[in-house]
C-alpha cells in the first residue's frame, strides 16, 4: 500500500511517502525552491518522494491532504459572525483567497496533480482523501513512536477549529478524546508575544524561546491574571479583549499595549529588558500549561507513555521541563512537529485508520533518524561541484573524517553535507554547520559572521549518546534536538556576582562551562544525542574529534544563512560557503577550503538578508 501525504497552502509545504506503513521519504518544498517556509503545492517534494522509491504516479494508491479546508472556512465565517462587525476587515482580506483557492481545495489539488503528471491516466479525484489537522498531528506523533500504547498531546496555533487535543493510540488505532478550540490557543498566545516583541509570527517563536533566559518572568503573573485562565488539568481560556487576531490584521491590540507598557517593538530595533522579560514570562506560562496538561492526561488516562506534536511541541525548553517533571515514564516528540509533519501524519492516518493496514512498532522509532530527504552519490557530488566552479580535494572516507576533525579542533567553522537530508526544522548532522564547542567566541562568530543573525541565538550540542550523561544532566535519547537539559555541574563555570549582575545580553560573553559555545546563559543546552546506528558517519566524526580533544561534543547548527532554508544540494552548500565565513566545506568525500575558491564566486548573503 503506497500512500502520499501532502501539506500545503498555509506554510511549510511538504510531501511524505509511506509504503506498507513504513516512512520511505519526506521533504519540505522550501528545500527545493529555496523559498523559506514555501507554502505552495509541493511539486518538487512529491517528485523526490516518487523518484526515491522508484515509483510512477499511477503506483500511488492514495493521496492524503493534512487538513479539511471546509472546516477551516467554517471557522473563519463563524469567527466573523461572532465578532461582527469588528472582524470585517480581517474577513474581507481572507475571503478572496478562500474563494479563489482554499475553499475548493479538492479541485485545486486534483488540478495540481494532473498538471504535474499529465500522462499518468489517473483520476486523482478518486484517490484523494482529507485528514483533520490535529488528527494528522496526532498520527505523526503516535504511529512512528516506539510505543504500542500512548497518550498523544497536540498543541499548535489552530487547525480547523482545534488548537489543543488529547488522543489515545493503541496498536494501529488512534482516536481523539478531548479538544480545546479556537480562539483559545497556547500557540497563538506565544505568537502574540512573538509579534509584540518584534519578531515574525510563524518563524520568530524560536527567537523568543532563545531570548527567554536573558530575562526574568516578571510578566508571568500578569499574563495569568489577564490573558490566560489555566485550570488545574491544564485546560485554558484566553481573554480575547487583549488580542486582535480574530478581528484584525495584527496579533495584539491597544489594550494589550497598555497592559505591558507600550506599543510592540519595531522589528530590527534594539532589544530591551522588557522584551527579554516578556519572552521569559510567556515561556514560563507555556511550561506551566504544558505540565498541567500532561498531569491531567496522565491522571485521566492512566497511560505511561506520551507523544507530542504540533508547533508548540517544538518548544524544546518546555519539553525538557516536562521530561524532568517525571509525569510520564517515556516521552516521544515528532521531529517535524509543525505543519510539514502533517504530511507524515496524513499518510499514516490514511494507512492505519482508513485503510486498516497493520502497524509495526520499531526499535528507536519509525522516523529513521528523520534522515528522509535526498542524498547524492560521490560521483554526482564531484560533477555538481565542478560545474559550480568549486576547487576541492577528494579524500578517502577515513582521511575526510580525520581532516574535518582536525579542522574543527583548530577552531574552523565547517559546512557538513552528508547522506540524506533531514526532514523537519532541525539539522541533525546531515546538513549542518559544525564547530568546536570549547571556544568561548564561537557562538558570537557563528551568529554574526556565518548565520548573519542575532548574537543571542543559542547553538545546540551534538553529543555521542554514550557520553551524554557525563556532559549534560540527562541520560535519555534526544536524537531530534527537542529536549533541553543543563550542562553537567562538573562542566559548569559558575558566574561571579559581578557577572550575574550584567544586563541582559551582555551575559553572552561570560564563560559558562567547558563547552561555552553550546551553553546558554542559564546553563542549558538543546541536546542532540548522536547514535551510531542512525548516523554512523556523524558518530565517527564526533568520535574522532573526541580522540583529538577529549570532548565528545560538537556545535551543530543548520546549514544555511539567515533568510534561506537549510541547504539541500551540493550546489546549495557551495553557495553557502561562498556567501558566509565558513572556513571549510565537506560534501561527501570532497573537502573544499574557502581560501582556495575563486573570489569572483563570492556572494553577499549578509547584506541580502540583513533585514529579513
HELIX and SHEET records of a PDB file:
HELIX    1   1 UNK A   30  UNK A   33  1                                   4    
HELIX    2   2 UNK A   43  UNK A   53  1                                  11    
HELIX    3   3 UNK A   57  UNK A   59  5                                   3    
HELIX    4   4 UNK A   69  UNK A   83  1                                  15    
HELIX    5   5 UNK A   88  UNK A  100  1                                  13    
HELIX    6   6 UNK A  102  UNK A  104  5                                   3    
HELIX    7   7 UNK A  105  UNK A  116  1                                  12    
HELIX    8   8 UNK A  124  UNK A  126  5                                   3    
HELIX    9   9 UNK A  133  UNK A  142  1                                  10    
HELIX   10  10 UNK A  186  UNK A  196  1                                  11    
HELIX   11  11 UNK A  205  UNK A  211  1                                   7    
HELIX   12  12 UNK A  212  UNK A  214  5                                   3    
HELIX   13  13 UNK A  220  UNK A  222  1                                   3    
HELIX   14  14 UNK A  223  UNK A  227  3                                   5    
HELIX   15  15 UNK A  240  UNK A  242  5                                   3    
HELIX   16  16 UNK A  254  UNK A  259  1                                   6    
HELIX   17  17 UNK A  273  UNK A  301  1                                  29    
HELIX   18  18 UNK A  311  UNK A  314  5                                   4    
HELIX   19  19 UNK A  316  UNK A  324  1                                   9    
HELIX   20  20 UNK A  339  UNK A  341  5                                   3    
HELIX   21  21 UNK A  342  UNK A  349  1                                   8    
HELIX   22  22 UNK A  350  UNK A  354  3                                   5    
HELIX   23  23 UNK A  368  UNK A  370  5                                   3    
HELIX   24  24 UNK A  378  UNK A  387  1                                  10    
HELIX   25  25 UNK A  397  UNK A  409  1                                  13    
HELIX   26  26 UNK A  442  UNK A  445  1                                   4    
HELIX   27  27 UNK A  446  UNK A  450  3                                   5    
HELIX   28  28 UNK A  465  UNK A  467  5                                   3    
HELIX   29  29 UNK A  468  UNK A  471  1                                   4    
HELIX   30  30 UNK A  489  UNK A  491  5                                   3    
HELIX   31  31 UNK A  497  UNK A  500  1                                   4    
HELIX   32  32 UNK A  504  UNK A  509  5                                   6    
HELIX   33  33 UNK A  516  UNK A  518  5                                   3    
HELIX   34  34 UNK A  536  UNK A  549  1                                  14    
HELIX   35  35 UNK A  570  UNK A  578  1                                   9    
HELIX   36  36 UNK A  594  UNK A  596  5                                   3    
HELIX   37  37 UNK A  599  UNK A  601  5                                   3    
HELIX   38  38 UNK A  605  UNK A  608  1                                   4    
SHEET    1   A 5 UNK A  22  UNK A  28  0                                        
SHEET    2   A 5 UNK A  14  UNK A  19 -1                                        
SHEET    3   A 5 UNK A   2  UNK A   7 -1                                        
SHEET    4   A 5 UNK A  62  UNK A  65  1                                        
SHEET    5   A 5 UNK A 128  UNK A 130  1                                        
SHEET    1   B 5 UNK A 173  UNK A 181  0                                        
SHEET    2   B 5 UNK A 162  UNK A 170 -1                                        
SHEET    3   B 5 UNK A 149  UNK A 155 -1                                        
SHEET    4   B 5 UNK A 305  UNK A 309  1                                        
SHEET    5   B 5 UNK A 330  UNK A 333  1                                        
SHEET    1   C 2 UNK A 228  UNK A 230  0                                        
SHEET    2   C 2 UNK A 236  UNK A 238 -1                                        
SHEET    1   D 9 UNK A 393  UNK A 394  0                                        
SHEET    2   D 9 UNK A 590  UNK A 593 -1                                        
SHEET    3   D 9 UNK A 584  UNK A 587 -1                                        
SHEET    4   D 9 UNK A 414  UNK A 417  1                                        
SHEET    5   D 9 UNK A 431  UNK A 435 -1                                        
SHEET    6   D 9 UNK A 553  UNK A 558 -1                                        
SHEET    7   D 9 UNK A 460  UNK A 464 -1                                        
SHEET    8   D 9 UNK A 524  UNK A 530  1                                        
SHEET    9   D 9 UNK A 483  UNK A 486 -1                                        
END                                                                             
